[in-house]
Amino acid sequence: MVLQWYVINLRFLRSSRIAPVLQNDGFQIFVPPKVTNLIFLRSTKEAIDEFMHTSSYGRRMRYMYSRINLCPIVIKDADMDLFIRICSVCDLPIVMTEKPDVKLGDHVRVKEGAFEGAEGYVVRMRKSKRVLIGVGGVIWAATTYIPPEQLEILD
């Protein structure tokens, strides 16, 4: 049984209300800041399915599905760790549930600091240059300002 991160859409249910219930049932969870209708669960698909079928809360939970293969979206552990790190390190991370309509900038890797190893695209948001990190094509997070000397341009 493999533990994986799944993206769960909450229908008519706030993440702050379901999070303690899921934690009490042994699920590892992450609730992104300022996002009320999504929750990330790290568990087996079978355990999540069982919760959805036996809990009254579970009936209001739905997997988010990939448009490519129509399977539940699974987020790689490394991508999820980075997303959690961005949300915990930044005072006010910018988190979006829709892909931003921006011109693609330089594809970069952060060389040092709290986001070392993160890859993303340089974007301009709120009058400041930031690195935009995509998490499974579901949610995007923008870091705080990172000085150019800490960025390595990738091809």
C-alpha positions in Angstrom: 0.0 0.0 0.0 1.6 3.2 -1.2 1.0 6.5 0.5 0.5 9.3 -2.0 -0.8 12.9 -2.0 -4.3 13.3 -3.4 -6.1 16.5 -4.2 -9.6 16.6 -2.7 -12.3 19.1 -3.7 -14.7 19.9 -0.9 -18.3 20.4 -1.9 -20.2 22.7 0.5 -17.7 22.0 3.2 -14.9 24.1 4.6 -11.4 22.7 4.9 -11.1 24.0 8.5 -14.1 21.9 9.5 -13.0 18.6 7.9 -9.3 18.9 8.7 -9.5 17.8 12.4 -11.8 14.9 11.5 -9.3 13.7 8.9 -6.4 14.0 11.2 -8.2 12.1 14.0 -8.8 9.3 11.4 -5.0 9.1 10.8 -4.7 11.0 7.5 -1.8 13.3 6.8 -3.3 16.5 5.5 -2.3 19.9 4.2 -4.6 22.9 3.9 -3.2 25.7 1.8 -3.6 29.2 3.1 -6.6 31.2 1.9 -8.0 28.1 0.0 -11.3 26.9 1.5 -12.4 24.3 -1.0 -9.3 22.1 -1.4 -7.4 19.8 0.9 -4.4 17.6 0.2 -4.5 14.1 1.7 -1.5 11.8 2.0 -2.8 8.2 2.3 -3.7 5.2 0.2 -6.5 5.6 -2.2 -8.3 2.7 -0.5 -8.3 4.5 2.9 -9.6 7.7 1.3 -12.3 5.8 -0.6 -13.4 4.0 2.6 -13.6 7.4 4.5 -15.7 8.9 1.6 -18.1 6.0 1.7 -18.5 5.7 5.5 -18.3 9.2 6.8 -21.0 11.8 6.5 -18.3 14.3 5.6 -16.9 12.0 3.0 -20.0 12.3 0.9 -19.1 15.9 0.3 -15.5 15.1 -0.8 -14.5 14.5 -4.4 -11.1 13.6 -6.0 -9.8 16.1 -8.5 -9.2 14.3 -11.8 -6.6 14.8 -14.4 -8.0 16.0 -17.7 -5.3 13.9 -19.5 -5.9 10.4 -18.1 -9.1 10.9 -16.1 -7.5 9.5 -13.0 -7.4 11.1 -9.5 -4.5 13.7 -9.4 -1.5 12.5 -7.4 1.1 15.0 -6.4 4.7 13.8 -6.1 6.1 14.0 -2.5 8.9 16.3 -3.6 6.4 18.8 -5.2 4.2 18.7 -2.1 7.1 19.2 0.3 8.2 22.3 -1.7 4.6 23.6 -1.7 4.3 23.1 2.0 7.7 24.8 2.5 6.6 27.8 0.4 3.4 28.2 2.4 5.2 27.9 5.8 8.2 30.2 5.0 6.5 33.1 3.3 4.7 35.6 5.5 2.1 36.1 2.8 2.4 33.5 0.1 0.4 34.0 -3.0 -1.6 30.9 -3.6 -3.9 30.5 -6.7 -6.3 27.8 -7.7 -6.4 28.9 -11.3 -3.3 29.0 -13.5 -2.3 32.6 -13.8 -2.5 34.2 -17.2 1.1 35.5 -17.4 3.8 35.5 -20.1 6.2 32.8 -19.5 9.4 34.1 -18.2 12.8 32.5 -17.5 12.7 28.9 -16.3 14.8 29.0 -13.2 16.1 27.0 -10.3 16.8 28.5 -6.9 20.4 28.1 -5.9 20.3 28.9 -2.2 18.0 30.0 0.6 14.7 28.5 1.9 13.6 27.5 -1.6 16.9 25.9 -2.7 16.3 23.4 -5.5 12.9 24.8 -6.4 12.2 25.2 -10.1 9.7 27.5 -11.6 9.2 30.5 -13.8 9.9 34.1 -13.1 6.8 36.2 -13.0 5.9 39.7 -11.8 3.2 39.9 -9.2 2.3 42.8 -7.0 5.2 44.8 -8.4 7.8 42.3 -7.4 9.6 39.5 -9.2 8.8 36.1 -7.8 9.3 32.5 -8.7 6.0 30.7 -9.6 5.9 27.0 -8.7 3.2 24.7 -10.1 2.0 21.8 -8.0 0.5 19.0 -10.1 -1.3 21.5 -12.4 -3.8 22.1 -9.7 -2.5 24.9 -7.6 0.3 27.4 -8.0 2.3 29.3 -5.3 4.5 32.3 -5.8 7.5 32.8 -3.5 8.6 36.0 -1.9 11.2 38.1 -3.8 14.3 36.1 -4.6 17.4 38.1 -5.6 18.6 37.3 -9.2 22.0 36.1 -8.0 20.2 33.2 -6.2 18.6 32.0 -9.4 20.1 29.8 -12.1 18.5 30.1 -15.6 17.6 26.7 -17.1 17.1 26.0 -20.8 
